[in-house]
Structure formats: C-alpha cells, structure tokens
Amino acid sequence: MKVAKFGGTSLANAEQIKKVCDIILSDSDRRVIVVSAPGKRDKEDTKVTDLLIACANRQLQSGSSAAELEAVVKRFKDIADELKLDNTIVEEIRRDLEERVKLDTSHQGMFMDAMKAAGEDNSAKLVAAYLNSIGKKAHYVSPRQAGLLMSSEFGNAQVLPESFDNLKMLNNYDGIIIFPGFFGYTIEGKVATFPRGGSDITGSILAAALKVDLYENFTDVDAVYAAHPGLVHNPAAISELTYMEMRELSYAGFSVLHEDTLVPVFMAGVPVCIKNTNNPAAPGTRIVLARELTPHHVVGIASDSGFCCIYVSKFMMNREIGFGRKLLQILEEEGISYEHTPSGIDNISIILKQSQFKNKETESKVLSRIKNELECDDVSIDHNLAIVIIVGEGMKNTVGTAARATSALAKASISLEMINQGSSEINMMFAVKENESNKAVISLYNEFFNK
C-alpha cells in the first residue's frame, strides 16, 4: 500500500484534479490520498489558503466577511462546475464555511486555524465527490473521524503519539481514502493546524501509522535538485537522498518538502519518493535511510535568509560554570528560539531568526539582559544575514571539503560572518550577508558540481 500526497498546484483547477485522479487510479496500491488546498492557477492568482486567511482577518476586524467568503466559495464552485459535479457539493462547502465564520473569535489563533483548515477539508470532499462521480469508490475521511489528535499550539501544532494507533482504523476502509492534510483536532475537539505546508506532515504521519511500502509526495517538479533552479541553470537532479540529507536541505530553504515531514517516516522506516503530478513517469527523488555514496560527496546546496546573530564576549567565559545555560535561559524567558551557537573560549555567537524580535524594544531588552545579567564585556547584534549550507553524507569521509568551499567563496569575494559544521558532519553552514547569499550558492555549486 502507498500513501500519496498532492500539493496545492496539483489541485489548483479541474484539469489538475483530473490529472491527480488519473495518477491515483493508475496504481491500485495508492489507497490513501492526502490533499492540500487548491493553489495558484497562475502567477497572478491567489491560493485558497490565502483567501481563507483574508476572510478570517476580515471577520476578526469587522465581524462581517461576506465578500471574502463568497470569493472562497466561487473558487470551489468554478472547480466543481468544470468537473461537471452537481451543486450539492458546492452547497455543502458553502454551509461549512458559513459555520466556520460564526465560530467564537475570542481566541484568534483557534479561530484562524479553523478557517485555514477549510481549504484542505473541502478540497478532500471535492476530490472524493469527483472520483465517485466517475464510478470509483472513494471516501472522504476527516481527521476527527480518524483520530488525528494534535497539541493545542494553534498554527504550530504537533501530532500526539496516540494518533498513530488511532489512524490504523483507516485499514478498515475499502476503496480510496481521501484525507485532508494540514490539520487535526485537539483532545477538546478544536481544529489545530501544522505550520504552513503541513500537508506533507499529514501524509508522513499516515504513512508511518499504516506502515505502508512507500510515501509518494507529488508536487510540480520532476525531482529534488542540487540547488535552486532559479539560481543555477539546469542544476543536477538528485536521484536518491537520505532522510538526514533531505531534512537538512529542507531546513535551509528547499521548499519541496516541509522540514518536519521526515520524522514520522524515518521512525517507521518508510521510504519517500518526490514526484511530479505533471510528469508522473519521471522517476523522481527517493528518500531512504541509507544510500550508496557517490563521488559527489556534496549532494545539495541551500540557503535561507532572515537571520541575525548576537555576538557575546566575556573574558574567561570558558571557566564560568553555567554561562551557556544562563545565556540560553534568557532567550527562553523572552520566548526566543535559536538555530546555532558556535563558540570560542571568550565568546559565543547565537544565530536566530530575526523575525522573533517583534520590535526594537524587544531586541534592546534581550541584549541588555545578556550584558547586565551575565556581566559581559561586549554584546552586539548583526542583522540581515543568510545561512548557506552544503549537505552530504559523504562529507564525513572526505578530506578538503571545507577548504574547497571557503576557497570558492573567497574567489567570489564573499565575506564570511561565520562557519559552523554540525556534529554529524553531514552539513557545513556559512553565514553571509543576505545580499550575497545567491552569489554564494552559485559559487559553491560551480565548485562541487561543475568541476
């Protein structure tokens, strides 16, 4: 049995949904299908999730969102009409949306999650209705019905362990199961969503719970590439990756798969295959526990922006017991998470997402607390940084990777703010100024893939 997940571009209109259903029906092993909300039909279009967010915001601001709700209904109606479905499904979707906007808005995060989840939920109903209309047995199954339980962290919920046993009930269905991605229910019965892009995570959870043979993730590219095709002309396609390599690349900007997707399938030992809805015959990229290493010990290069770095200096820091704990405790108390903490004997750097500083006052407070409470010699912050990483399981057994990388960046006249290598030795991270990140990716790609 396979679990197959289809992203928003794969479900953007009736033509795409027909392609999806042809793919489903071409392989009888594809019995559990996870769907996203309809995405953009063209560059100027708006995703259904964004229409729902606009609807929710209007409701929160004014208590009335009729025009915004109608825009969402129209989007689903256009698809239903093109699929030649009767108006029953459209009226069902309308009633669902009207019930959601009437929900209690006193907890804005809870209300927003209920609204956002309507995209995936009604997309699943629509796909199931179409399959039944062409004579194929399909069931829409809601996360509540299947027992997909979530924590109460609205907008950033985590799956609860008991969900994996609950979801085994899906084995009792015959025919094709159409399951909405992105959300589940708290123990109290409230809708809670994963972070944006969380339909990937739903598919992974179902694949792990059902212990399927393969989790297929259909998107709009033929494979995962060694670098972003928007930066590098005709980059190398990656035929096979390990879970760890893919997770590192996803974390650093490879948007083809949400970074949290791989944990459930990794724990269950279920392989993953990234495939293209518009070219299903392409072999795609397989993600597995272990792979045969190739001469290209670097498998991919990624970058992400929006970081800052807090530099902390204190003479004899290395002799002060508990200094690191107290430093990170200040961040914890201010509700701030960190990404990396490279250090020396008298200094430490903390890389974090600068969006966590909501304003200058928050930033100043954190810096002041670090300087005064830890009696530091100097505390400063550097903004607008990007993280560029090279990833590959083969790096741990290869001499000279760092030398080649830094030499390539130096030849491109790129100033390095920081270098850090993970303890697993499968990634090497470079902090650079945001305006130099694209040039850094290109120079590293040319060094490791074009020589």
QUIWO-V853239 format. One record per residue. RES is the residue in one letter. PSI is psi in whole degrees, -180 to 180 (none if undefined). Layout:
res=RES psi=PSI
res=RES psi=PSI
//
This chain:
res=M psi=147
res=K psi=148
res=V psi=131
res=A psi=130
res=K psi=137
res=F psi=129
res=G psi=-180
res=G psi=-39
res=T psi=-27
res=S psi=-13
res=L psi=20
res=A psi=-29
res=N psi=-180
res=A psi=-40
res=E psi=-43
res=Q psi=-39
res=I psi=-37
res=K psi=-40
res=K psi=-45
res=V psi=-46
res=C psi=-34
res=D psi=-41
res=I psi=-45
res=I psi=-47
res=L psi=-14
res=S psi=-11
res=D psi=112
res=S psi=-14
res=D psi=-18
res=R psi=87
res=R psi=-19
res=V psi=118
res=I psi=125
res=V psi=131
res=V psi=148
res=S psi=177
res=A psi=152
res=P psi=133
res=G psi=-158
res=K psi=138
res=R psi=-26
res=D psi=178
res=K psi=-29
res=E psi=-7
res=D psi=171
res=T psi=135
res=K psi=149
res=V psi=-38
res=T psi=-40
res=D psi=-35
res=L psi=-39
res=L psi=-38
res=I psi=-42
res=A psi=-39
res=C psi=-45
res=A psi=-43
res=N psi=-40
res=R psi=-40
res=Q psi=-41
res=L psi=-36
res=Q psi=-41
res=S psi=-11
res=G psi=7
res=S psi=132
res=S psi=38
res=A psi=-44
res=A psi=-42
res=E psi=-39
res=L psi=-41
res=E psi=-34
res=A psi=-37
res=V psi=-46
res=V psi=-43
res=K psi=-39
res=R psi=-45
res=F psi=-37
res=K psi=-41
res=D psi=-42
res=I psi=-46
res=A psi=-41
res=D psi=-42
res=E psi=-26
res=L psi=0
res=K psi=38
res=L psi=150
res=D psi=172
res=N psi=-6
res=T psi=-45
res=I psi=-35
res=V psi=-42
res=E psi=-34
res=E psi=-42
res=I psi=-42
res=R psi=-47
res=R psi=-41
res=D psi=-46
res=L psi=-40
res=E psi=-36
res=E psi=-37
res=R psi=-43
res=V psi=-17
res=K psi=-2
res=L psi=161
res=D psi=129
res=T psi=8
res=S psi=-31
res=H psi=99
res=Q psi=-38
res=G psi=-42
res=M psi=-43
res=F psi=-44
res=M psi=-40
res=D psi=-42
res=A psi=-38
res=M psi=-47
res=K psi=-38
res=A psi=-16
res=A psi=-26
res=G psi=-53
res=E psi=-42
res=D psi=-47
res=N psi=-26
res=S psi=-42
res=A psi=-42
res=K psi=-40
res=L psi=-45
res=V psi=-42
res=A psi=-41
res=A psi=-40
res=Y psi=-45
res=L psi=-43
res=N psi=-34
res=S psi=-23
res=I psi=16
res=G psi=17
res=K psi=138
res=K psi=115
res=A psi=145
res=H psi=126
res=Y psi=126
res=V psi=125
res=S psi=152
res=P psi=-32
res=R psi=-47
res=Q psi=-36
res=A psi=-12
res=G psi=31
res=L psi=99
res=L psi=142
res=M psi=160
res=S psi=165
res=S psi=32
res=E psi=84
res=F psi=130
res=G psi=-14
res=N psi=42
res=A psi=156
res=Q psi=148
res=V psi=141
res=L psi=144
res=P psi=-35
res=E psi=-14
res=S psi=-36
res=F psi=-37
res=D psi=-41
res=N psi=-42
res=L psi=-12
res=K psi=-18
res=M psi=-18
res=L psi=-22
res=N psi=-17
res=N psi=-12
res=Y psi=143
res=D psi=163
res=G psi=-164
res=I psi=132
res=I psi=127
res=I psi=117
res=F psi=127
res=P psi=137
res=G psi=178
res=F psi=-21
res=F psi=163
res=G psi=-158
res=Y psi=142
res=T psi=168
res=I psi=-29
res=E psi=-2
res=G psi=17
res=K psi=145
res=V psi=133
res=A psi=136
res=T psi=154
res=F psi=173
res=P psi=164
res=R psi=138
res=G psi=10
res=G psi=-2
res=S psi=-31
res=D psi=-41
res=I psi=-42
res=T psi=-48
res=G psi=-40
res=S psi=-41
res=I psi=-45
res=L psi=-41
res=A psi=-41
res=A psi=-43
res=A psi=-39
res=L psi=-5
res=K psi=53
res=V psi=172
res=D psi=-27
res=L psi=140
res=Y psi=113
res=E psi=130
res=N psi=104
res=F psi=131
res=T psi=-150
res=D psi=20
res=V psi=154
res=D psi=-26
res=A psi=175
res=V psi=135
res=Y psi=157
res=A psi=-20
res=A psi=165
res=H psi=126
res=P psi=-20
res=G psi=-17
res=L psi=-40
res=V psi=129
res=H psi=125
res=N psi=59
res=P psi=158
res=A psi=135
res=A psi=143
res=I psi=120
res=S psi=-31
res=E psi=138
res=L psi=157
res=T psi=163
res=Y psi=-44
res=M psi=-41
res=E psi=-45
res=M psi=-39
res=R psi=-41
res=E psi=-43
res=L psi=-38
res=S psi=-42
res=Y psi=-38
res=A psi=17
res=G psi=-5
res=F psi=101
res=S psi=0
res=V psi=-22
res=L psi=132
res=H psi=138
res=E psi=-26
res=D psi=-1
res=T psi=-38
res=L psi=-13
res=V psi=-52
res=P psi=-44
res=V psi=-33
res=F psi=-46
res=M psi=-33
res=A psi=-8
res=G psi=29
res=V psi=122
res=P psi=156
res=V psi=147
res=C psi=124
res=I psi=123
res=K psi=167
res=N psi=121
res=T psi=-36
res=N psi=-6
res=N psi=66
res=P psi=-17
res=A psi=-20
res=A psi=140
res=P psi=-25
res=G psi=-163
res=T psi=125
res=R psi=141
res=I psi=121
res=V psi=172
res=L psi=-44
res=A psi=149
res=R psi=162
res=E psi=125
res=L psi=144
res=T psi=171
res=P psi=-27
res=H psi=83
res=H psi=-23
res=V psi=122
res=V psi=-26
res=G psi=159
res=I psi=129
res=A psi=162
res=S psi=153
res=D psi=146
res=S psi=-179
res=G psi=27
res=F psi=161
res=C psi=167
res=C psi=126
res=I psi=123
res=Y psi=126
res=V psi=128
res=S psi=136
res=K psi=123
res=F psi=134
res=M psi=25
res=M psi=-38
res=N psi=-19
res=R psi=-7
res=E psi=107
res=I psi=128
res=G psi=3
res=F psi=-48
res=G psi=-41
res=R psi=-45
res=K psi=-37
res=L psi=-49
res=L psi=-27
res=Q psi=-36
res=I psi=-45
res=L psi=-42
res=E psi=-45
res=E psi=-26
res=E psi=6
res=G psi=35
res=I psi=130
res=S psi=157
res=Y psi=164
res=E psi=-47
res=H psi=150
res=T psi=66
res=P psi=148
res=S psi=163
res=G psi=-167
res=I psi=-27
res=D psi=10
res=N psi=158
res=I psi=143
res=S psi=140
res=I psi=114
res=I psi=131
res=L psi=165
res=K psi=122
res=Q psi=-13
res=S psi=-15
res=Q psi=-22
res=F psi=98
res=K psi=-30
res=N psi=174
res=K psi=-31
res=E psi=-43
res=T psi=-46
res=E psi=-48
res=S psi=-39
res=K psi=-44
res=V psi=-47
res=L psi=-40
res=S psi=-43
res=R psi=-44
res=I psi=-47
res=K psi=-45
res=N psi=-46
res=E psi=-30
res=L psi=0
res=E psi=52
res=C psi=155
res=D psi=-37
res=D psi=139
res=V psi=127
res=S psi=170
res=I psi=141
res=D psi=124
res=H psi=171
res=N psi=54
res=L psi=158
res=A psi=150
res=I psi=125
res=V psi=128
res=I psi=148
res=I psi=139
res=V psi=142
res=G psi=130
res=E psi=-30
res=G psi=-11
res=M psi=-32
res=K psi=-20
res=N psi=15
res=T psi=127
res=V psi=137
res=G psi=3
res=T psi=-46
res=A psi=-41
res=A psi=-43
res=R psi=-42
res=A psi=-50
res=T psi=-34
res=S psi=-42
res=A psi=-41
res=L psi=-38
res=A psi=-41
res=K psi=-28
res=A psi=7
res=S psi=39
res=I psi=123
res=S psi=128
res=L psi=129
res=E psi=-28
res=M psi=150
res=I psi=138
res=N psi=136
res=Q psi=130
res=G psi=154
res=S psi=-24
res=S psi=-15
res=E psi=20
res=I psi=1
res=N psi=154
res=M psi=128
res=M psi=139
res=F psi=131
res=A psi=127
res=V psi=168
res=K psi=143
res=E psi=-40
res=N psi=-3
res=E psi=3
res=S psi=-42
res=N psi=-44
res=K psi=-36
res=A psi=-44
res=V psi=-45
res=I psi=-44
res=S psi=-39
res=L psi=-39
res=Y psi=-46
res=N psi=-36
res=E psi=-45
res=F psi=-16
res=F psi=-21
res=N psi=2
res=K psi=none
//
